[in-house]
């Protein structure tokens, strides 16, 4: 009887361990799943779940958000997704004390070119967001190789979550119409630690919309819109505080260092440090801090309703292209204060826009 039970489970792709049938799955050392439905249920019960060559049906989420506390989930082979115009996400991670990782050579392939039309989330086909790392606590997401996301890659909402050595490769979008392919979007979080990320995309490499105690270190950003705070304002949580963006490179991108707040909305941006950031091939702004966003675009008229204070730029070096601007600051009256800049040396470009209300400690 025991042999028949094990054979039946193995045939469904739900189990490859040889534990006694009476033992709870959570006590078993390893379970392998080959379907999204089996994985969704199985990760709740297994201490180590292996997801092998999963083909996620169109319009469905590979939902791993209920992974057993303290467990490990490993992607093997290639994970793919059926085509449908919907909002997604294609993958959802979550849980407490969980480690999400992959075996050597594995890839999560969004095949975003099926949706790309140059419009991103601004029209055209409805495109699914790729991955939610939400409702997650004291957990790790490590070593994932993600490619060709339809739009935004990773949305983070969690507490004490570590994302290490993640590659997001949307280089194909440069020629195939990729747009709004943000690398990491962070909101409503306390304690997010991103280290060793490599992002090739067509929008923000990093966008922190709200949250506290967030670190982005040893990153490499290519082709996108840079390392961004915001845009801040207009959400349920509009506080960005205790941010550290350090030891990173931004190359061949629209912007390098960017902070943006929304016109006449409320909130605060405080205690932000950019340190040892190297820029090259920047086409718009090396450093840009502005308080004039409205409907996602700058208006040229700043407001002072979201203070930007205690901002440190230390060791921001490199160059911008000839038609770009090295530094642009547009603050509302009295709303930018307590800035400390040292070793900010961004060369090239020309002054296309005049800075306004530059606080003491900064220069434009």
N, C-alpha and C positions, 0 to 999 in steps of 0.2 A: 504493500500500500504506500509506504513512504517513497519508494522509487517512482511509482506512478504519479504521486503528487509533485515530486521534483521535476519530472519530465513535463508535466502539464504547465508548471510555472515557467520553465525554461522556454517552452514553445511560444509563450506569449511575450517573451523578451523581458519578463518582469523579475527574473531571479536567476543568478548563476551560482550562488553559494550552496554548499551542501550541508547546511545546518538542519537539525531535526525539524520536522514539520510543525511540531507543537510550540517551537520557540517563536516569540514575537519578532517581526522583521527588524525592529529597531535594535535588537541584540545581534543581528547578523552583520558580518563584517563588510559584505559587498553585494550590491544589487545592480544589475545592468538592465537598462531600458532602451527600447528601440522605437517607441512611439510616444508622442506628446501626452496622450491620455494616461498611459501607464506611468510615465514620469511624474505627472502631476500628483497622482495618488501615492506613488511609491516613495517619493522623497519625504513624505510625512513620516515614514516608518523605518527607513534604512539609515544606518550610521554612515555608510559610504555609498552614494548613488553614482553610477556611471551612465551617462547619456551618450549612446553610440549612434552616430549618423541619423539623428532625428530629422524627419521630414514633417514640419509643422503644417497642418492643413490651413488652407486659405481662410483668413478672417478669424483665426484663433490665436490665442496667446499661449506660448510655452510657459505655463504658470508654475514657478518653483518657489513661490513666496511662502509656502507653508512647510519648508524643509525642516526636518527634525532639529531641535535645539542641539548644538554641538556637532552637527554632522558635516560631511564634506560632499560636495557635488562636483563631479568632473565631467567636462565635455570631451568626447572622443570623436575623431573623424570630422565630418562636415555637417553642420546644422543648417538646414535650409527652410524656406518658408513659402507657402503657396501664395499666389497673387490675388489680391483683392484691394479695392480702393476703400480704405477705412482708417480709423484713427489710431489703431493699435492699443497697446504696445505689442511687438512681436515676442518679446521675452519679459518676464517679470521675476525679479529676485527679491527675497526677503527672508526674515527669520531672525533668531537670536543665536549668536555664537556659531554661525555657519561660515564655512569656507567654500567659495565658488572658484573653481580653477579649471584648467584644461590639460590634457595630455599633449606631448610633443607633436607639433604639426596640425593640431586641430584648428578649425576656423568656424566662426559664426558668420555666415554669408547672407547678408540681406538682399543681395541681387537688386540693389536700389535702382539700377538703370531701367528696370521695368516701370518705375514710377517717375523718374526724373524727367522734367519738362521745362527746367529753368525757372520755375515759379515757386518751388518749395511749398511753404505753408500759406503762401499769398494767393493761391488760386490754382487752376488747372486740376490735375488729378488729386483726389484726396489720398494723402500719403500717411502710412502708419509710422508712429515713432518707434524706435527700435527697442530700447531697453529701459525699464523702470527698475531702479534699485531703491525701493520704497519700503517703509515699515520694517526697517532693518536696524539691528542693534548689535554692537560688539562683534562685528563680522568682517570678513575679508573677501574681496573680489580680486583675484590675482592671475596675471599671466594670460588674460584673454586676448585673442586675435580676432578683431571685428572688422568686417569689410563691407563697403557699399551699402550704407544705411539709407533708407528712402528719404528720411529727414533727420531730425535730431537723434544722436546716438545714445547717450546715457543720461538719464534724469535721476538725480540723487535726492532722496529725502530720508534722512536717517540720523542715528545717534552712534557716534564712535564707530564709523565705518571706514575701512582702509581699502583703497583701490590702488594696486601696485602693478607696475610693468604691463600696463594695458596698451595695446596698439589699436588705433582706429584708422583704418586705411580707406579713405574715400577719394584717393587720387584720380580714379576713373571719372569722378564727377566733374573734374575740370573740363573735360571735352564732351561729356555726355549730359550736361544740364543739371548736375547736382546743385542744390541750393538749400539754405537753412540746415545744413548738416552739422550742427553744433557738436562739439566733442563731449564736454561735460557741462550739464546744466544743474545747478545746485539751488535748492530752495528748502526752507523750513527744516534746517538741519543744525545739529550741534555736534561738532567733532567729526569732520570729514578730512581724510588724509590721502591725498593723491600723490603718488611718487612714481617717477620713471615712466610717465605716459608719453606716447608718441602719437601725434594726431596730424593727419593729412586730410584737410576738409575745405569747405567753402563757407564757413561761418565762424562764430566764436570758437576758439580752442577750449576756452573755459569761460563760463558765464555764471557769476554768483549773484543770484537775484535776491536771496535772503538767507540768513544763517549766521552762526557764530562759531568761532574756533575752527577755521578752515585753512588747510595747508595744501599748496600745490608746489611740489619741489621736483627738481631734476627732470623737467619736462622739455619736450621738443614739439613745436607747433609750426606747421607748414601749410601755406596756401589759404588760410582762413582770415579771420578778423581780429585775432590777437587774444590777449589775456584780459578779460573784462570783468568789471564789477557792474552789474546791472544789465538791462536798465532797471533801476530801483524805483518803486512806487506803484500804486494802483493794485496791490495784492492784499491778502489778509495779513501777511507778515512782510513788513517793509524795513526791517533792520538788518544791516550788514555790519558785522563787528568782529574784531580780532581775526584778521585775515593776513595770511603770510604766503606770498607768491615769490618763490626764490629759486636761484640757480637754474635758470631755464633759458631756452633759445626760442626766438620767433623769427622765422625766415619766410621770405616771399609771400608776405601777408599784407592785408589792407592796413592794419594797425598793429602796434606793439603792445603798449600799456594803455588800458582804457578804463575810465570810470564814467558812467552816464546815469543821470537821474531824470525822472519824468517831470515835465513842466507842471507846476502847481499841485503836484501830489505831495503826500506827507511820508515821512520816514526818516532814516538816518543812516549815514555811512561814516563809520568811526573806527579808528585803530586799524589801519590798512598799511601793510608794508610790502613794497616790491623791492626785491634785493637781488643783485647780480643777474640782471636780465640782459641778454645780448640780442641785438636786432640787426637784421640785414634784409635788403630787398623789400622795404616797407613802402607801399604805394600811396598811402593817404596820410596817416599821422604816426609818428614815432611814439609820442605820448599825447594822449587826448583826454581831458577831463571837462565834462560839460553838463550843464543842468537845464537843458532845453529840449529834452525829448518829448514828443507828443505823437501818438499813433505810430510809434516805432521809428520816427524820423526826427532829425534835429530841426528846430524852427529858427534858430538864431537869436531867440529871446529867452534868456535864462530866468528862472524863478529861484527864490531863496527858501523854499518850504522843506527841502531835504538837505540839512546841513552835511557838508563833507569836511570832516575834521580829523586831526591827528593822522595825517597821511605822510608816510615816509617813502621816498624814492632814494635808493642807495645803490649806486653802481649800475645805472641804466646806460648802456653804451651801444654804439653801432651807428648805422647810417640809414637814411631814407632815400628813395629815388628822387630824381631831379624835379619832378612835378609834385612831390609830396611836401608836407610840412613837418618839421622836426618836433615841435611842441605847440599845442593849442590848448588854451585854458579859457573857459567861458563859465564864470560863476555869477550867481546872483549877488546882490549887494549884501556883504557881511556874512554870507552863508558858507564860505570856505575859510578855514582857520587852522592854525597849529600844524602847518606843513613843514616838514624837514626834508630838504633835498641835498644830497651830497654825491659827488662823482656822477652827475648826470651829464653825459656827453654824447649827444646824438647829432650827427653831422648830416649835411646835404639838404636838398630841398629848397623851398622858398616860403616866405610868409604869405600865404594866401588869405588868411583870416586874421584879424586883429584880436589879441587876447583881451579879456575884460575881467576886472576885479580879481587880479592875481594876488593871492594872500602872501603875507610876509613869510619868507623862508623858501619860496619857489621863484622861478624865473621863467620867462617866456621869450 
